Amino acid sequence: MADNSASEAGFISRVFSELFGSPLNVGLLCICGFLLYKIFKGRGSSDPIPKKPELPKMKKRDFTLEQLREFDGKGPEGRILIAVNGKVFDVTRGKRFYGPGSPYGVFAGRDASRGLATFSLTEDVLKDEYDDLSDLTSMQMESVREWEMQFTEKYDYVGQLLKPGEVPHDYTDTEDENPEKSEKSEAEKKTD
């Protein structure tokens, strides 16, 4: 029995000297201890960060440039709309990208097509009147279409950007999100 306790004490002594005998081992133990602390401390935190309630989905409608400018994220509601290639998207949930003071904040409440096509984040590329994009190169127009596809996949489509003198489209509650889709589905129905 005495041999057993002596060998046990010898084993503990060897493990202790092995762990704390080298500065490298001491450093690794400190890192392991810190990581374990972070893991267990994170599990005990029961105070979730309160989230700001999301805005209700915007009813579809068409916008003039003046109407679009109202949705720059600075209003009381904080809603942010951006037009890309004639389509208006609600990018409010991407506020950290498109909100005031953010990297793409210059596009909030504006037609961002030209800026996205030319990869320019300066306000001088944004026009105050309707921009038909007719002077863009084919490569720049392809870039606009790619941005439009990304916005379509990620954000809610809320309407069209109206040309001067254009009459707003009358959206119904049951209409598809994208008017092109509904036009296609109507055309498909006629062929059946």
Secondary structure, DSSP 8 states (H G I E B T S, - for coil): -HHHHHHHHHHHHHHHHHHHSSHHHHHHHHHHHHHHHHHHHHHH------------------B-HHHHHT-BS-SSS--BEEEETTEEEE-GGGHHHHSTTSTTGGGTTSB-HHHHHTT--SGGGS-SS----TTS-HHHHHHHHHHHHHHHHHSEEEEEB--TT-------TTS-SSHHHHHHHHHHHHH-
